[in-house]
Amino acid sequence: MSQPKPQIDYLINRRYADFRHGTGVQIKLFAGEIGQNPLHICWDVEQNVADTYQPVCNLNTSWLRTWPFKRGRGLVNRVETSLGLTWHNQSRIAKCLNQFSRSGSGKPRAYVIVASEEEAKITRQIMEVLPADYVVNVMDYLHLGETDLPELPEFAALLKGARKVFALTPPIQDVLAQISGRRDISILGVARESADKPSRTLAVDTKPLEIVMMGSVDYQRGLQELHKFCKGLDDVGVKYCLNYIGTRAMRERLGSDLPVKYCGVRLNAERDALLGSMHLAYLPGPDGNPVEDYLARYSFPSRSTDYFWHGLPVIGPLFDDSATAQMVSTLRGRGVWFSQDPIQLVGVVKNLTQNPQAWVSASNAVYDFAQKNFSIARTAAAILDAFENECQDRD
């Protein structure tokens, strides 16, 4: 008989696990793949979040979390510090966590998601109380700052002590190797629940091409390129409908000149049903030059995984050497198209509308990619397996 896979006792990261951010979604999905309910340890500034994963222990007991006024936060912070009431004091962390001690033989196991020197420091304080075997996943590299690598001792120490280290994108993988000296860091993409790709064809002779955008559109150049792209579609006579899923505030960033159909915030089954009726996804960013733009250099927008799971080819004005483009490089030209030239993107769309079989092939390619790279079941298995396999090649 095969041995049962090890369980996870603790999930550790800064924020609550909920639908406000990609990391929160990842934690909730991962917890759903294992056979027990691990304790989520966080230090979020929020008070109440309706869909937070349970059980949860928020270490942040600062008065500033409930301070209702615009002024006076600095004074409150100084009072807390002078009285030794800062929540990240080691004794206060220990007092908070001791009530959640886990029974059973062997060392506890923890799955850690961090993205900054400060988060690494707090996590190491937690580990002094729990002492657990742990796996680290770096899903974001936006918070490490512009400091030199030797100035990240907490992050380096946390990485070196992990059973396994995972990185979201190849650029993050490279930098973590420099920080830690490890050569066994693996890529672990953003995961989603599996979805059945709807069986449909492209019939734009009778209906418009349904183009979708979802989530953040806070990209200046990307939105400028979107306007040029839509004008190009108009010029070549492609009938289309531009759909947006997200908050009203983000919808307003699209402006009033674009023919946008606002769909509101959609979650779970509602979102899936709507994506299943789309034909193409437009990704406006990260739109910067990776040489200068931290976001473009390291990050990968999690909404792309939703597009792929619904068989939506993706186009956008991203740079070819961005982290996003590197993540899906094998799909370039056959399911994903990135270019700073909107005329090229218009040409791609025109070709897809004139050759429905080309769209079907592109749809199948991105869906197959999702099955191999963005499955929460596969992601969970990789994390759990790390506790069974000894790390090698750290020198």
N, C-alpha and C positions, 0 to 999 in steps of 0.2 A: 504493500500500500504506500501511496505517496504521503510524505509528511505534510501536515497542515502548514500553511504559510504563517509567518510570524505576524502578530498583531501590532498595532500602534497604540501607545498609551497617551501620547501628547501630540497635539498640533500647535506649533508655535509660530506666530507672526504678529506684526504690529497691530493690524486692524481686525475688526470683527469680520467674520465670514458671512457675507451676504451678497446681494446683487449690486452693490454700489460700485464695485471694482472687480477687475478680472481675477486678482488673487483670491478674493473672497469666494468667488464662484468656484475656483479650483479647489479650495479647501472643502467646500460643501460637497462637491462631486466626489472628491477623493474619499471623504468620510463615508459616503454612501457605498463605496466599493469594498469596504472592509467589514469584518464580522462583529465588531464591537463599537462602542461609542467613545472614542478618545476624547479627552479633555482638551478644549481649545484654550490656550493661554495667549492673551493679547494685552495690549496697553493702548487701547483706542481712546480718543478724546470724546467720542459720541456718548450720549446717555442711553438712549433707547433706539434700537433698530429692530423693526418688526420681524424681519426674516432671518435674524442671526442664528447661526448654527448653535445648538445646545448639545452637551453641557459646555459652558464657557466660564472662564475666570479672567476678568479684566483687572490687571494689576494697577491700573491708573486710578488712584483715589484722590488725585489732586483737586483742591478747591477750584482751580481754574476751569475744571470741566463744567462747573455749574455757575461760574461767575457771570451774572446777567448784564453787566455794564461794559461800555466801551472803554472806560478809563479805570485805572486801578489794578490792572492785571499784574503790572510790574511789582507793585507794592505787595500784592498777595503772594507772588512768587518769592519775594525776598523774605516775607514772614514764614512761609512754609520752609524755606531753606534754613533760616536761622533757628527754627524749632525742631529741625531734623525730621520734618514731615514729608519731604519729597518722596514720592512713591517708589522711585527707583533706588532708594537706600536698600542695601543688601539685607539688613535685618527685617525691613518691612516686606520685601519680596518673600523672604523665608517664612515670615509669619502668615502671609496670605496663602502660600502654596502648601504649607504643612498640613492644612486641613483637607487637601486633596491627594494625600499620599495614596499610592496604588498598592494593593496587596498582590502577592504572587511571588514566585521564585524568579531569580535572574534579574538582570538590569532592565529597567524600563526602556522603552523605545520611543523616540520622538522624530517627527517630521517637521523640519524647520524651513521657513521661507523668509529670507532677509534680503535687504537691498541697500544697506548703508552701514557705515562704521558705527553709528549710534545703535542701530538695531542689533548689530553683532555684539556690541558690548552688553546690552541688556539680555540678550539671549545667553551669553556666557554667564551672567549673574544667575539666570534661571537654572542653568545647568549645574551650578555649584550647589543648588538646593536639591535638584532632582537626580543627581548624576546619571544621565541616560546615554545609551548608544543613540546616535542620531544621524540623519541624512539631511543634507542641505540642498535646497533648490533655490537658485538665484533667477527669479523670473523678471527682474527689472534691474537696470543698472543706472537709473537716473539719479539716484540719491548719493552716489559715492563722491560726487563733487569733482573738482579739477585738481585735487591734491596729487602729489607724487605717490607712487605705490608704497614706498617704505613708510608712509604716514598713515597706514591702515593696519595697525598691529592687531586690533580686536578682530577685524574681518579675516586677516591672515590666520590667526590662531583658531578661529572657529572653523575655517575651511580645513586646516590641517588636522583637526581632531575628528572630522566627520568620517563615518563609515563610507560614505559616497557623496560626491558633489555633482549636481546637475546644473546645467545652464540653459537658458531659454534660446539663445541664438549663438551662432559661431563667434561673433565679436565678443560677446560676454564670456564665452568659453575661453577665448584667448587671454583676456585680461585676468580672469580668475586663475588661470595657470601661472601667470606672472606673479600674482599676489601670493599664491600658496606654494608654488613650486611643484604642484601635482601635475601628473600627466595622464590621470585616469578620469578626467572630467568629461561627462557625457552630455549630449544635447537631449533635452526633454521638452518638447513643444507644448504649447497650450492645448489642453485637452477639453473635450466636450463629450456629452453623452452621444452614443451612436444614433443616427437618424436614417430612416429609409428614404433614399432619394426618390422623389416623385417621378413617375414615368410620364414624360411629356415631350412634345416636340416644339420647334420654333415655327410659328405660323404668323409672321409679321405682315403677310399680305392682307390679313383680315383684322389683326389686332396689333396695337403698338408694342414695341419692345419695352418690357418692364425692367427698368434699371433701379437698383436699390442702394441706399447708403444707410448706415446704422451707427449709432454712438457718436463719438466725438468727431466734429468737423472743424475743429479749432486750428485750421491751417490756412495761413494767408495766401501763400503761393498756390497751394492745392486748390483753393476755391477760385482763384483767378483762372487757373487752368480748366476748372470745371465749366466756367462760363464760356471759355473758348471752345471747349469740347462740345457743349450743347449747341452753340452757334454753328459748329462744323456739321453736326448731325442735321440741323435745319437746312444748311446749304446743300447737302447731298440728298435731301428728301427722305431721311430715315424717320419713320414715325416712332415716337418713344414717349414713355411716361416716367418721370423721375420721382421716385418714392423715397421718403425719409422716415426712419424709425428712430425715435429718441425724444429728448426733452424739448419743450417749447423754446427754452433759451437757446439750445443748439440749432433748432430750426431757424430761429431769427438770424443766426450767423450766415445762413445761406442767402439772405437778402430777399427782396421782393421781385427781382428781375427774372429769376429762374422759374420755370413751370413746375414747381414742387408740389407733390401730393403729400400732405403731412399725415402720417399714420399714428402719431402719438407714441407713447412708451408701450412696447409689447414684450411680454415675458413668456417663457416656456411654450406651451402649446399654441398660444396666439401668435407668438413670434415665428414659430416653426411653420405654421399654416401660411402666414404671409410670405415668408421666404420661399416656401414651396411653390408660390405662384409667380415668382420673379424669374428673369432670364439672365441677368447680368448684374454684377456688383461693381460700383465705382468706389475706389479707395483714394480719398484726397490726401492722405498722409500716413505716416510722417513724411513731410514733403521737402525737408531741408537737405542740403549737401552733407553727407555723413562726415566729411572732414571738419565741418564747422558745427553741425547740429547733433547734440547728444542723443536726442530722441531718435533721429534717423539712423545714427550710428549703431545703436544697441537694441532698440525695442522692436516688438512685433505685435501689431494690433490684434487682440484676441477675437474681435468680431470676424476676422478673416476665417477662423475655424468654422464659424456658423455658416459663412458663405460656402465653404468647401463641402461641409456636411450636407448641404442642400443642392449640390451640383451646380453652383453658380460660378462661371468663369469670372475672373477679376481683372479689372484694368485700372490704371491710375497714373499720376505724374511722378511716381517715385524714382529715385536714382537707382541705377543698376547695382551699385555697391552698397546700398542700404542694407541693414540687417534683415528687413522684411524680404527684400529681393533675394538675398542669400539663402534665406530659409526655404524658399520655394523655387530655387534656381532650376531644378529639374523640370519644372512646369513651364519655363519661359518659352513663349511662342506656341504653346499647345494647351494652355488653360489659364495662363497668367500673362498679361502684357503690361509692361511699365515703360513709360516714355515721357520726357519733358516736352515732346512735340505733340500737341493735341491733334494735329492732322493725322499723325500715325495711328493714334487711338481711334479716330473716326474711321480710318481705313480698316482697322481690325473689325470694328462693329459692322461696317458695311459688308465686309466679307462674310461675317457670321450670319447676317440676315439674308444674304443672297445664296448662302450654302448651308442650309439647315443641318446637314450631316456634319459639317465642321463644328457647329455648335454642340451637337450631341457628343462628338468625340471630346471636345473641351470639357463638357459637363462630366463625362465619365472619368476624365483624367483627374480633375480636382477632387471628385468624390473618392476615387481610389487612393489618392494622396491622403485624404482625411482618415480613411480607414487605417492606413499604415502609420500615420504620424500624429494624429490628433484624437486618438481614442482614449477615454478616461480609463477604460479597463486595462489597456496596455500600459498606460502611464502608472496606474496603481500597482500593476505587477512588477514594473521596473523598480519602483520605490521599495516595495516589500522584499523583492529579491536581494536588494542591497544589504539587508540585514542577515541574509544567509551566506552571502559571498564575501570573503575577505577582500579588502582593497589591496590592489597591487600597483607596482610601478609608481610609487610616490616619490622616489628619489629623483 
